[in-house]
Amino acid sequence: MSYKQTEEYLTVIEITKILRLSALTIYKYIKEGKLLAIEFGGHYRVSRTSLQSFIDAHKVFIRKETL
């Protein structure tokens, strides 16, 4: 049986550097199911795809007021 990994996975520390948030905040998002992660031996990994989905879900759109 062969397995080909095509997805890159990030650690919580790597995500804190990307998002500039604390590790506790990232763990909170994972525990709440807001950021999808996988767990290996007590350590979480988040795919780049899941991180991008999380970022996209938090985009803020500001409407321009017409004068």
C-alpha positions in Angstrom: 0.0 0.0 0.0 1.4 3.4 -1.0 0.4 6.8 0.3 1.3 10.0 -1.4 1.1 13.1 0.7 0.2 16.1 -1.5 -0.9 18.4 1.3 1.5 20.5 3.4 0.8 20.6 7.1 1.7 23.4 9.5 2.4 23.3 13.2 0.6 25.6 15.7 3.8 27.6 16.1 4.0 28.1 12.3 0.4 29.3 12.2 1.0 31.8 15.1 3.8 33.4 12.9 1.5 33.5 9.9 -1.6 35.0 11.6 0.3 36.8 14.4 -1.9 35.3 17.0 -1.0 33.5 20.2 -0.7 29.7 20.4 -3.6 29.7 23.0 -5.8 31.4 20.5 -5.0 28.9 17.8 -5.6 26.0 20.2 -9.0 27.6 21.1 -10.0 27.8 17.4 -9.0 24.1 16.9 -10.9 23.0 20.1 -14.0 25.0 19.0 -13.8 23.4 15.5 -13.3 26.7 13.8 -9.9 25.7 12.5 -9.7 22.1 11.2 -6.7 20.1 12.4 -5.4 16.6 12.7 -3.7 15.3 15.8 -0.6 13.1 16.0 0.7 12.1 19.4 -0.8 15.1 21.1 0.5 17.6 18.5 -1.8 19.4 16.1 -1.2 19.9 12.4 -3.3 22.1 10.1 -3.3 21.8 6.3 -2.6 24.9 4.3 -6.0 24.3 2.6 -7.7 24.4 6.0 -5.8 27.5 7.1 -6.8 29.3 3.9 -10.4 28.3 4.4 -10.2 29.7 8.0 -8.7 32.9 6.7 -11.3 33.3 3.9 -14.2 32.8 6.5 -12.9 35.7 8.5 -12.6 38.3 5.7 -14.3 41.5 6.4 -16.0 43.3 3.5 -16.6 47.1 3.9 -19.2 48.7 1.7 -18.4 52.0 0.2 -20.9 54.6 1.1 -22.2 56.6 -1.9 -22.4 60.3 -1.4 
